[in-house]
């Protein structure tokens, strides 16, 4: 198979998906950067220990439910159904379906939030049994859980709004909604916790929890004006017999389990880590180190995996609706090639340069050098699964567009079982550290990705497997050259006794550009055509946005 022909005036569907993903990726990059800013604030103010462990678990409980229900099953079931309704029946019927879904969200998710607040002690006991061993830690986690649980309802509505905008071809604005959340969480969290909190009786960690709630409200409100301009508005609607609503409900349970692996595995790791003891920190540290490391894995995962997935789902849903499986197959295959191109070098960077990256971003205040070292260790272990994480985000939507939610469900359950059982074996037979939890998670998600790929290839009677394998081999070879270059620069460049974060900044400034240049040059030498596709699409999308902004200014 030859190189991909690029026609930016009349783009093929794979190119259109890549363009949409580029727009989403730029917006997500801003969101991830503000997310890192939020984590930097937390690291500086609370470090890795008692308060942040409790906050992380309390936030993870509604966040887990959000990932499973809102961004997982709801998005996966709603977007293909809404897209098909919009394509076949028009905007009026699609608006009715959207209002039926939003009404159901308010009723059902509102009830779940109420139950979550009531049963918060049981949830904390289930997810972090080790917290009870430290006086006050369990109680703090329960208190923070009750504050943040309503975040789930706000984000469920925000996810539905994003799905509607994606189906209408808008990707940048909904992707920027996470920026509104992060900025709101930081500004209002600091304001309530540190600036006005001492005068009104709000503890610093409580203020950050209230900031999460306000950020969730801003994430939803950010998208409402654009939906209004498209003719959509949120109204209460009741029609239990609507076929689209029935289809969404039928898809949601399998999709719930299908999207569960990453989130449940993170919670399982928290549970195991809460029982582990570090030689220097005791029980304080492992939960936080895994949480900080996972944040860095989510950066490239959001930039590339989530961005491509958000653009891919409406696109393949339209292909499936009109029965064009050849276009469907081509779109998924090219998306996987782009995932290889972006995530393989990202894994190398996170593994080799993890310590200076984490030190530069987090090491200050109560986050010490030892925390940097331990978090980098966890990050390296998580990074081995980055390609699999991103591939799952591409493969799952392909099954949903084919109205098959069972295969992703079974693959996800297999991943969860592997992640739960393998640490039990390691705990019994070997010296077990918190970093091994991240490694077993990488193994589990890789298993899930392989199962999904093999099953999709079978359903589509082929998915350009030989070409994918060839691209994977070439990009991996370029990544090996990149690794050698990074290691050489880090060993050859003299270390200076620079103060604070400057030493980490100097290390990154010297090694990272060399590594990237070697990777791009190696891809050119190995004729990796996806590099041209990514460059052309990115520059085209950027040019269009610049020209559109210029036109708006002139008008």
KOLDREN-574678 format. One line per 2 residues: number of its first residue (from 1); their letters; for each residue z, y, x of C-alpha. Coordinates in nm, 4 decimals. Each point is the difference from the previous one (the first is absolute). Example, Ala and Ser with C-alpha at 12.3 -4.5 7.8 and 13.67 -1.06 7.14 Angstrom:
2
1	AS	0.7800/-0.4500/1.2300 | -0.0660/0.3440/0.1370 $
***
This chain:
555
1	XX	0.0000/0.0000/0.0000 | -0.0969/0.3351/0.1390 $
3	XX	0.1756/0.3308/0.0020 | 0.0883/0.1771/-0.3230 $
5	XX	-0.2585/0.2501/-0.1160 | 0.1587/0.3332/-0.0755 $
7	XX	-0.1468/0.2181/-0.2726 | 0.2419/0.2803/-0.0608 $
9	XX	-0.2178/0.1595/-0.2656 | -0.0124/-0.3165/-0.2120 $
11	XX	0.2858/-0.2086/0.1288 | 0.0357/-0.3705/-0.0594 $
13	XX	0.3173/-0.1089/-0.1724 | 0.1719/-0.1090/0.3290 $
15	XX	-0.0740/0.3439/0.1475 | 0.1213/0.1718/-0.3180 $
17	XX	0.3221/-0.2007/0.0157 | 0.0410/0.0965/0.3648 $
19	XX	-0.0571/0.3665/-0.0853 | 0.2582/-0.0096/-0.2776 $
21	XX	0.2371/-0.1836/0.2317 | -0.0499/0.2690/0.2650 $
23	XX	0.0998/0.2728/-0.2451 | 0.3021/-0.2052/-0.1086 $
25	XX	0.0837/-0.0821/0.3615 | 0.0110/0.3678/0.1005 $
27	XX	0.2280/0.0748/-0.2935 | 0.2154/-0.3054/0.0688 $
29	XX	0.0256/0.1057/0.3657 | 0.1586/0.3246/-0.1130 $
31	XX	0.2322/-0.1969/-0.2278 | 0.0991/-0.2400/0.2759 $
33	XX	0.0675/0.2861/0.2391 | 0.2293/0.1649/-0.2518 $
35	XX	0.1565/-0.3420/-0.0556 | 0.0725/-0.0197/0.3707 $
37	XX	0.1475/0.3493/-0.0218 | 0.2330/-0.1289/-0.2717 $
39	XX	0.1004/-0.2934/0.2200 | 0.0534/0.2332/0.2968 $
41	XX	0.2377/0.2080/-0.2097 | 0.1900/-0.3130/-0.1051 $
43	XX	0.0142/-0.1298/0.3594 | 0.1261/0.3327/0.1296 $
45	XX	0.2617/0.0474/-0.2694 | 0.1206/-0.3584/-0.0483 $
47	XX	-0.1274/-0.2107/0.2937 | -0.0094/-0.3788/-0.0366 $
49	XX	0.3229/-0.1204/-0.1512 | 0.2440/0.0164/-0.2900 $
51	XX	-0.1428/0.2775/-0.2223 | -0.3682/-0.0632/0.0669 $
53	XX	0.0384/-0.3761/-0.0472 | 0.1467/0.0659/-0.3456 $
55	XX	-0.2637/0.2640/-0.0827 | -0.2838/-0.2256/0.1161 $
57	XX	0.1142/-0.2875/-0.2188 | 0.0642/0.2287/-0.2993 $
59	XX	-0.3484/0.1518/0.0335 | -0.1571/-0.3399/0.0575 $
61	XX	0.1217/-0.1357/-0.3355 | -0.1978/0.2428/-0.2224 $
63	XX	-0.2671/0.0158/0.2688 | -0.0398/-0.3780/-0.0165 $
65	XX	-0.0308/0.0156/-0.3768 | -0.2474/0.2863/0.0377 $
67	XX	-0.2141/-0.1939/0.2466 | 0.0085/-0.3130/-0.2128 $
69	XX	-0.0450/0.1598/-0.3406 | -0.1576/0.3416/0.0414 $
71	XX	-0.2131/-0.0094/0.3139 | -0.0335/-0.3774/-0.0234 $
73	XX	-0.0523/-0.1592/-0.3389 | -0.0566/0.3171/-0.2058 $
75	XX	-0.2622/0.1434/0.2334 | -0.1739/-0.3351/0.0499 $
77	XX	-0.0172/-0.0702/-0.3737 | -0.0598/0.3555/-0.1239 $
79	XX	-0.2759/0.1253/0.2322 | -0.2583/-0.2803/-0.0640 $
81	XX	0.0677/0.0142/-0.3760 | -0.0116/0.3798/-0.0170 $
83	XX	-0.3163/0.0082/0.2155 | -0.1724/-0.2595/-0.2182 $
85	XX	0.1007/0.1896/-0.3164 | -0.1224/0.3297/0.1458 $
87	XX	-0.3298/-0.1602/0.1092 | -0.0771/-0.1905/-0.3203 $
89	XX	0.1753/0.1905/-0.2821 | 0.0259/0.3588/0.1192 $
91	XX	0.2669/0.2584/0.0780 | 0.1562/0.0181/-0.3465 $
93	XX	0.0858/-0.3697/-0.0106 | 0.1190/0.0141/0.3627 $
95	XX	0.2317/0.2907/-0.0873 | 0.1487/-0.1998/-0.2892 $
97	XX	0.0622/-0.2952/0.2333 | 0.1665/0.2289/0.2553 $
99	XX	0.2357/0.1414/-0.2631 | 0.0895/-0.3468/-0.1265 $
101	XX	0.0869/-0.1016/0.3555 | 0.2032/0.3142/0.0747 $
103	XX	0.1986/-0.0471/-0.3225 | 0.0744/-0.3599/0.0989 $
105	XX	0.1096/0.1183/0.3447 | 0.2478/0.2491/-0.1434 $
107	XX	0.1527/-0.2610/-0.2308 | 0.0025/-0.3031/0.2284 $
109	XX	0.0666/0.1599/0.3381 | 0.2564/0.2341/-0.1525 $
111	XX	0.1896/-0.3063/-0.1231 | -0.0287/-0.1645/0.3428 $
113	XX	0.1472/0.3123/0.1629 | 0.2943/-0.0108/-0.2395 $
115	XX	0.0656/-0.3658/0.0787 | -0.0348/0.0692/0.3715 $
117	XX	0.2678/0.2694/-0.0160 | 0.2350/-0.2302/-0.1933 $
119	XX	-0.0475/-0.3022/0.2240 | -0.0197/0.1865/0.3325 $
121	XX	0.3045/-0.1856/0.1468 | -0.1624/-0.3378/-0.0661 $
123	XX	-0.3274/0.1160/0.1554 | 0.1702/0.1236/0.3174 $
125	XX	0.1984/-0.3257/0.0263 | -0.3199/-0.2014/-0.0372 $
127	XX	-0.2090/0.1986/0.2492 | 0.2596/0.0850/0.2669 $
129	XX	0.3009/-0.2337/-0.0184 | 0.1068/0.1033/0.3503 $
131	XX	0.0834/0.3538/-0.1181 | 0.3214/-0.1220/-0.1646 $
133	XX	0.1423/-0.0758/0.3461 | 0.0205/0.3729/0.0842 $
135	XX	0.2424/0.2177/-0.1991 | -0.1841/0.2559/-0.2108 $
137	XX	-0.3549/-0.1077/0.0860 | -0.0516/-0.2112/-0.3118 $
139	XX	0.1401/0.2744/-0.2251 | -0.2224/0.2639/0.1603 $
141	XX	-0.3104/-0.2184/-0.0474 | 0.0833/-0.0507/-0.3698 $
143	XX	0.0570/0.3735/-0.0507 | -0.3307/0.0940/0.1654 $
145	XX	-0.1877/-0.2701/-0.1916 | 0.1160/0.1491/-0.3292 $
147	XX	-0.1172/0.3454/0.1055 | -0.3474/-0.1112/0.1086 $
149	XX	-0.0925/-0.2647/-0.2582 | -0.1750/0.2456/-0.2416 $
151	XX	-0.2456/0.0611/0.2854 | -0.1754/-0.3140/-0.1280 $
153	XX	-0.1042/0.1595/-0.3314 | -0.1341/0.3134/0.1663 $
155	XX	-0.2065/-0.1962/0.2505 | -0.1358/-0.2397/-0.2651 $
157	XX	-0.1460/0.2977/-0.1855 | -0.1315/0.1441/0.3278 $
159	XX	-0.1713/-0.3301/0.0868 | -0.1712/-0.0148/-0.3386 $
161	XX	-0.1218/0.3572/0.0457 | -0.1365/-0.0885/0.3455 $
163	XX	-0.1821/-0.3029/-0.1442 | -0.1669/0.2172/-0.2628 $
165	XX	-0.1130/0.2523/0.2608 | -0.1300/-0.2747/0.2310 $
167	XX	-0.2013/-0.1479/-0.2880 | -0.1562/0.3430/-0.0531 $
169	XX	-0.0961/0.0246/0.3676 | 0.2852/0.2239/0.1171 $
171	XX	0.1873/-0.1416/0.2999 | 0.1275/0.2884/0.2126 $
173	XX	0.2297/0.1698/-0.2509 | 0.1865/-0.3155/-0.1154 $
175	XX	0.0370/-0.1095/0.3623 | 0.1636/0.3362/0.0732 $
177	XX	0.2589/-0.0654/-0.2714 | 0.2143/-0.1827/0.2573 $
179	XX	0.0053/0.3242/0.2008 | 0.1471/0.1779/-0.3012 $
181	XX	0.2629/-0.2735/-0.0189 | 0.0937/0.0152/0.3677 $
183	XX	0.0141/0.3789/0.0172 | 0.2049/0.0157/-0.3188 $
185	XX	0.2353/-0.2747/0.1196 | 0.0634/0.1757/0.3331 $
187	XX	0.0298/0.3581/-0.1263 | 0.2146/-0.0742/-0.3037 $
189	XX	0.1925/-0.2749/0.1841 | 0.0982/0.2351/0.2805 $
191	XX	0.0679/0.2795/-0.2469 | 0.2319/-0.2082/-0.2165 $
193	XX	0.1557/-0.2027/0.2801 | 0.0508/0.2530/0.2790 $
195	XX	-0.0675/0.3548/-0.1173 | 0.1568/0.0221/-0.3467 $
197	XX	0.1726/-0.3393/-0.0152 | 0.3186/0.1063/0.1818 $
199	XX	0.0511/0.2747/-0.2609 | -0.0657/-0.2139/-0.3108 $
201	XX	0.1590/-0.3251/0.1130 | -0.3106/-0.2089/0.0834 $
203	XX	0.0240/-0.2205/0.3107 | -0.2918/0.0178/0.2476 $
205	XX	-0.1214/-0.3532/-0.0707 | 0.0245/0.0624/-0.3769 $
207	XX	-0.2109/0.3129/0.0392 | -0.2746/-0.2011/0.1700 $
209	XX	0.0109/-0.2489/-0.2889 | -0.0418/0.2780/-0.2573 $
211	XX	-0.2872/0.1303/0.2121 | -0.1768/-0.3352/-0.0495 $
213	XX	0.0170/0.0477/-0.3775 | -0.1389/0.3532/0.0138 $
215	XX	-0.2760/-0.1138/0.2358 | -0.0977/-0.2741/-0.2485 $
217	XX	-0.0324/0.2588/-0.2781 | -0.2210/0.2182/0.2220 $
219	XX	-0.2197/-0.3011/0.0858 | -0.0816/-0.0418/-0.3706 $
221	XX	-0.0299/0.3697/-0.0839 | -0.2413/0.0567/0.2929 $
223	XX	-0.2748/-0.2035/-0.1763 | 0.0314/0.1316/-0.3559 $
225	XX	-0.2199/0.3157/0.0364 | -0.2971/-0.2020/0.1348 $
227	XX	0.0326/-0.2542/-0.2814 | 0.0029/0.2839/-0.2525 $
229	XX	-0.3226/0.1402/0.1457 | -0.1581/-0.3437/-0.0414 $
231	XX	0.1015/-0.0032/-0.3657 | 0.3008/-0.2335/0.0213 $
233	XX	0.3490/0.0838/-0.1208 | 0.3148/-0.2077/-0.0439 $
235	XX	0.0947/-0.0582/-0.3639 | 0.2082/-0.2608/-0.1760 $
237	XX	-0.2204/-0.2712/-0.1522 | 0.0788/-0.3302/-0.1707 $
239	XX	-0.2550/-0.2737/-0.0669 | 0.1214/-0.3454/0.0966 $
241	XX	-0.3282/-0.1639/-0.1009 | -0.2147/0.1939/0.2489 $
243	XX	-0.2031/-0.2555/0.2060 | 0.0168/0.2072/0.3195 $
245	XX	0.3788/0.0149/-0.0208 | 0.0138/-0.3763/-0.0532 $
247	XX	-0.2199/-0.0561/0.3036 | 0.2220/0.2200/0.2168 $
249	XX	0.3131/-0.1858/-0.1101 | -0.1716/-0.3347/0.0617 $
251	XX	-0.0916/0.1028/0.3540 | 0.3314/0.1613/0.0867 $
253	XX	0.2267/-0.3030/0.0475 | -0.2312/-0.1821/0.2442 $
255	XX	-0.0719/0.3328/0.1708 | 0.3742/0.0657/0.0211 $
257	XX	0.0486/-0.3203/0.1978 | -0.3215/0.0525/0.1966 $
259	XX	0.1191/0.3346/0.1358 | 0.3534/-0.1210/0.0586 $
261	XX	-0.0310/-0.1470/0.3492 | 0.0296/0.3115/0.2178 $
263	XX	0.2747/0.1572/-0.2090 | 0.2060/-0.3141/-0.0582 $
265	XX	-0.0352/-0.0974/0.3652 | 0.1388/0.3411/0.0983 $
267	XX	0.2972/-0.0529/-0.2316 | 0.0530/-0.3524/0.1355 $
269	XX	0.0037/0.1460/0.3512 | 0.2582/0.2565/-0.1112 $
271	XX	0.2179/-0.2766/-0.1412 | -0.0185/-0.2069/0.3181 $
273	XX	0.0425/0.3048/0.2240 | 0.3126/0.1128/-0.1861 $
275	XX	0.1702/-0.3206/0.1223 | -0.1120/0.0275/0.3628 $
277	XX	0.2176/0.1593/0.2660 | -0.1325/0.2006/0.2939 $
279	XX	0.1896/-0.0282/0.3340 | 0.0455/0.3787/0.0226 $
281	XX	-0.0079/0.1144/-0.3627 | 0.1456/-0.2892/-0.1960 $
283	XX	-0.1341/-0.0036/-0.3566 | -0.1174/0.3625/0.0220 $
285	XX	-0.3596/0.0225/0.1175 | -0.2219/-0.3035/-0.0814 $
287	XX	-0.0756/0.1133/-0.3554 | -0.0863/0.3515/0.1159 $
289	XX	-0.2111/-0.1156/0.2967 | -0.2122/-0.2205/-0.2227 $
291	XX	-0.0354/0.2842/-0.2513 | -0.1111/0.2547/0.2593 $
293	XX	-0.2449/-0.2508/0.1547 | -0.1527/-0.0815/-0.3378 $
295	XX	-0.0629/0.3710/-0.0536 | -0.2259/0.0069/0.3073 $
297	XX	-0.1901/-0.3099/-0.1135 | -0.0588/0.1686/-0.3351 $
299	XX	-0.1692/0.2954/0.1698 | -0.3258/-0.1771/0.1027 $
301	XX	0.0362/-0.2315/-0.2994 | -0.0094/0.2994/-0.2326 $
303	XX	-0.2700/0.1837/0.1944 | -0.2420/-0.2914/0.0057 $
305	XX	0.1132/-0.2869/-0.2243 | 0.1304/0.1980/-0.2977 $
307	XX	-0.2766/0.2618/0.0246 | -0.2745/-0.2630/-0.0020 $
309	XX	0.1736/-0.1962/-0.2752 | 0.0290/0.3057/-0.2271 $
311	XX	-0.3730/0.0680/0.0433 | -0.1011/-0.3670/-0.0192 $
313	XX	0.1656/-0.0982/-0.3298 | -0.1943/0.2344/-0.2344 $
315	XX	-0.3200/-0.0738/0.1916 | 0.0160/-0.3799/-0.0184 $
317	XX	0.1268/0.0234/-0.3588 | -0.3252/0.1784/-0.0911 $
319	XX	-0.2045/-0.2611/0.1894 | 0.1793/-0.2808/-0.1818 $
321	XX	-0.0427/0.1754/-0.3375 | -0.3804/0.0082/0.0398 $
323	XX	-0.0160/-0.3468/0.1623 | -0.1348/0.1124/0.3399 $
325	XX	0.1746/-0.2549/0.2250 | -0.2287/0.0661/0.2968 $
327	XX	0.1147/0.3615/0.0115 | 0.3558/-0.1191/-0.0579 $
329	XX	-0.0183/-0.2420/0.2939 | -0.1591/0.2578/0.2305 $
331	XX	0.2605/0.2643/-0.0834 | 0.2959/-0.2298/0.0697 $
333	XX	-0.1530/-0.1289/0.3235 | -0.0671/0.3467/0.1402 $
335	XX	0.3490/0.1129/-0.1005 | 0.1526/-0.2881/0.1963 $
337	XX	-0.2096/0.0955/0.3029 | 0.1395/0.3531/-0.0149 $
339	XX	0.3510/-0.1443/-0.0270 | -0.0625/-0.1943/0.3224 $
341	XX	-0.1236/0.3146/0.1719 | 0.3035/0.2108/-0.0873 $
343	XX	0.2955/-0.2386/-0.0109 | -0.0591/-0.2097/0.3126 $
345	XX	0.0216/0.2988/0.2406 | 0.2855/0.1416/-0.2107 $
347	XX	0.1955/-0.3212/0.0607 | -0.0598/0.0297/0.3743 $
349	XX	0.1243/0.3597/0.0000 | 0.3157/-0.0838/-0.1955 $
351	XX	0.0802/-0.3013/0.2188 | -0.0686/0.1568/0.3408 $
353	XX	0.1034/0.3593/-0.0729 | 0.2676/-0.0646/-0.2606 $
355	XX	0.2908/0.1183/0.2136 | -0.1386/0.3466/0.0879 $
357	XX	-0.1299/0.0483/-0.3550 | 0.3382/-0.0745/-0.1561 $
359	XX	0.1870/0.1940/0.2668 | -0.2197/0.3059/-0.0514 $
361	XX	0.0368/-0.0043/-0.3785 | 0.3557/-0.1180/-0.0576 $
363	XX	0.2155/0.0269/0.3123 | 0.2291/0.2939/-0.0603 $
365	XX	0.3358/0.0704/-0.1574 | 0.1643/-0.3295/-0.0951 $
367	XX	-0.3098/-0.2089/0.0775 | 0.0561/-0.1046/0.3630 $
369	XX	-0.2110/-0.1656/0.2718 | 0.1403/-0.3422/-0.0892 $
371	XX	-0.1205/0.0503/-0.3574 | -0.3450/0.0864/0.1365 $
373	XX	-0.0137/-0.3219/0.2019 | 0.1112/-0.2212/-0.2892 $
375	XX	-0.2328/0.1652/-0.2513 | -0.2942/-0.0386/0.2411 $
377	XX	0.0777/-0.3709/0.0290 | -0.0116/-0.0404/-0.3783 $
379	XX	-0.3166/0.2120/-0.0163 | -0.1818/-0.2246/0.2490 $
381	XX	0.0848/-0.3067/-0.2092 | -0.1106/0.1635/-0.3264 $
383	XX	-0.3247/0.1203/0.1618 | -0.1279/-0.3534/0.0548 $
385	XX	-0.0442/-0.0168/-0.3775 | -0.1646/0.3407/-0.0496 $
387	XX	-0.3531/-0.1425/-0.0320 | 0.1216/-0.2514/-0.2574 $
389	XX	0.1900/0.2675/-0.1961 | -0.3136/0.2153/-0.0252 $
391	XX	-0.2271/-0.2961/-0.0799 | 0.2215/-0.1001/-0.2923 $
393	XX	-0.0358/0.3528/-0.1387 | -0.3787/-0.0473/0.0057 $
395	XX	-0.0130/-0.3585/-0.1246 | 0.2384/0.0335/-0.2946 $
397	XX	-0.2071/0.2671/-0.1819 | -0.3088/-0.2198/0.0355 $
399	XX	0.1738/-0.2752/-0.1990 | 0.1257/0.2461/-0.2618 $
401	XX	-0.3524/0.1337/-0.0512 | -0.1100/-0.3619/-0.0640 $
403	XX	0.2823/-0.0334/-0.2590 | 0.1745/-0.2532/0.2260 $
405	XX	0.3623/0.0974/0.0511 | 0.1282/-0.3542/0.0530 $
407	XX	-0.1395/-0.0543/0.3491 | 0.1734/0.3102/0.1459 $
409	XX	0.3168/-0.1095/-0.1814 | 0.0012/-0.3462/0.1584 $
411	XX	-0.0819/0.1408/0.3468 | 0.2829/0.2525/-0.0333 $
413	XX	0.2499/-0.2668/-0.1049 | -0.1013/-0.2096/0.3014 $
415	XX	0.0655/0.2980/0.2279 | 0.3424/0.0613/-0.1559 $
417	XX	0.1019/-0.3645/0.0379 | -0.1045/0.0015/0.3656 $
419	XX	0.1906/0.3222/0.0688 | 0.3158/-0.1271/-0.1698 $
421	XX	0.0027/-0.3507/0.1479 | -0.1044/0.0657/0.3600 $
423	XX	0.2978/0.2282/0.0835 | 0.2347/-0.2649/-0.1428 $
425	XX	-0.1396/-0.2526/0.2468 | 0.0258/0.2493/0.2869 $
427	XX	0.3573/0.0900/-0.0912 | 0.1035/-0.3642/0.0159 $
429	XX	-0.1801/-0.1077/0.3186 | -0.0559/0.3041/0.2218 $
431	XX	0.1626/0.3215/0.1116 | -0.1264/0.2346/-0.2693 $
433	XX	-0.0466/0.3765/0.0309 | -0.1006/0.2612/-0.2548 $
435	XX	-0.3432/0.0400/0.1656 | -0.0835/-0.3615/-0.0837 $
437	XX	0.0205/0.0987/-0.3659 | -0.2917/0.2376/0.0518 $
439	XX	-0.1930/-0.2716/0.1838 | 0.0462/-0.2558/-0.2775 $
441	XX	-0.1164/0.2627/-0.2510 | -0.3181/0.0504/0.2046 $
443	XX	-0.0601/-0.3742/-0.0014 | 0.0575/-0.0203/-0.3768 $
445	XX	-0.2415/0.2803/-0.0890 | -0.2635/-0.1447/0.2356 $
447	XX	0.0256/-0.3272/-0.1898 | -0.0502/0.1891/-0.3266 $
449	XX	-0.3087/0.1821/0.1309 | -0.1638/-0.3211/0.1227 $
451	XX	0.0525/-0.1730/-0.3357 | -0.1456/0.2976/-0.1890 $
453	XX	-0.3043/0.0220/0.2253 | -0.0834/-0.3703/-0.0246 $
455	XX	0.0350/0.0015/-0.3785 | -0.2135/0.3152/-0.0424 $
457	XX	-0.2706/-0.1479/0.2192 | 0.0000/-0.3037/-0.2257 $
459	XX	-0.0186/0.2076/-0.3206 | -0.2881/0.2137/0.1266 $
461	XX	-0.1799/-0.2933/0.1678 | 0.0198/0.1851/0.3294 $
463	XX	0.1223/0.3357/0.1252 | -0.1989/0.0514/0.3234 $
465	XX	0.2561/-0.2121/0.1837 | -0.1987/-0.0404/0.3219 $
467	XX	-0.0667/0.3719/0.0209 | 0.3678/0.0759/-0.0644 $
469	XX	0.1035/-0.2412/0.2733 | -0.2476/0.1560/0.2424 $
471	XX	0.1286/0.3517/-0.0786 | 0.3585/-0.1192/0.0371 $
473	XX	-0.0759/-0.1521/0.3414 | -0.1757/0.3128/0.1287 $
475	XX	0.2701/0.2378/-0.1224 | 0.2706/-0.2275/0.1414 $
477	XX	-0.1756/0.0006/0.3386 | -0.0050/0.3812/-0.0078 $
479	XX	0.3721/-0.0056/-0.0882 | 0.0723/-0.2226/0.3027 $
481	XX	-0.1713/0.2555/0.2239 | 0.2044/0.2725/-0.1683 $
483	XX	0.3231/-0.1924/0.0628 | -0.0819/-0.0402/0.3686 $
485	XX	-0.0759/0.3716/0.0282 | 0.3269/0.0993/-0.1683 $
487	XX	0.2073/-0.2282/0.2210 | -0.1784/0.1208/0.3139 $
489	XX	0.0562/0.3680/-0.0811 | 0.3655/-0.0558/-0.0882 $
491	XX	0.0542/-0.1810/0.3309 | -0.2071/0.2358/0.2155 $
493	XX	0.1104/0.3395/-0.1252 | 0.3186/0.1119/0.1776 $
495	XX	0.3032/0.0473/-0.2195 | 0.1567/0.3419/0.0136 $
497	XX	0.3601/0.0757/-0.0830 | -0.0891/0.2068/-0.3042 $
499	XX	0.2660/0.1106/-0.2476 | 0.0383/-0.1463/-0.3483 $
501	XX	-0.3178/-0.0869/-0.1864 | -0.2283/0.1509/0.2656 $
503	XX	-0.0088/-0.3266/0.1955 | -0.1223/-0.1882/-0.3092 $
505	XX	-0.2542/0.2732/-0.0760 | -0.1340/-0.0124/0.3579 $
507	XX	-0.0316/-0.3797/-0.0137 | -0.1964/0.0152/-0.3260 $
509	XX	-0.2146/0.2930/0.1112 | -0.1165/-0.1876/0.3102 $
511	XX	-0.0386/-0.3544/-0.1345 | -0.1220/0.0409/-0.3587 $
513	XX	-0.3209/0.2020/0.0639 | -0.1054/-0.2418/0.2742 $
515	XX	0.0596/-0.2986/-0.2262 | -0.1992/0.1497/-0.2866 $
517	XX	-0.2915/0.0949/0.2260 | -0.0108/-0.3526/0.1436 $
519	XX	0.0075/-0.1511/-0.3489 | -0.2837/0.2185/-0.1316 $
521	XX	-0.2077/-0.0566/0.3156 | 0.0556/-0.3750/-0.0248 $
523	XX	-0.1052/0.0019/-0.3665 | -0.3153/0.1880/0.0970 $
525	XX	-0.0755/-0.2482/0.2764 | 0.0603/-0.2935/-0.2351 $
527	XX	-0.2183/0.1595/-0.2722 | 0.2693/0.0217/-0.2675 $
529	XX	-0.2063/0.1703/-0.2719 | 0.3055/0.0728/-0.2179 $
531	XX	0.0916/0.2706/0.2506 | -0.3172/0.1879/-0.1007 $
533	XX	0.0759/-0.0547/-0.3679 | 0.3537/0.1353/0.0318 $
535	XX	-0.1128/0.2999/0.2064 | -0.2903/0.0880/-0.2288 $
537	XX	0.2042/-0.0318/-0.3161 | 0.2929/0.1969/0.1400 $
539	XX	-0.2160/0.2843/0.1285 | -0.2009/0.0055/-0.3232 $
541	XX	0.3089/0.0138/-0.2188 | 0.1516/0.2691/0.2190 $
543	XX	-0.3185/0.2090/-0.0033 | -0.0228/-0.0179/-0.3783 $
545	XX	0.3600/0.1144/-0.0384 | -0.0513/0.2905/0.2413 $
547	XX	-0.3176/0.1121/-0.1788 | 0.1690/-0.0326/-0.3407 $
549	XX	0.2957/0.2079/0.1191 | -0.2367/0.2617/0.1446 $
551	XX	-0.1904/0.0179/-0.3294 | 0.3239/0.0479/-0.1936 $
553	XX	0.1042/0.2822/0.2329 | -0.3370/0.1759/-0.0369 $
555	X	0.0078/-0.0343/-0.3773 $
***
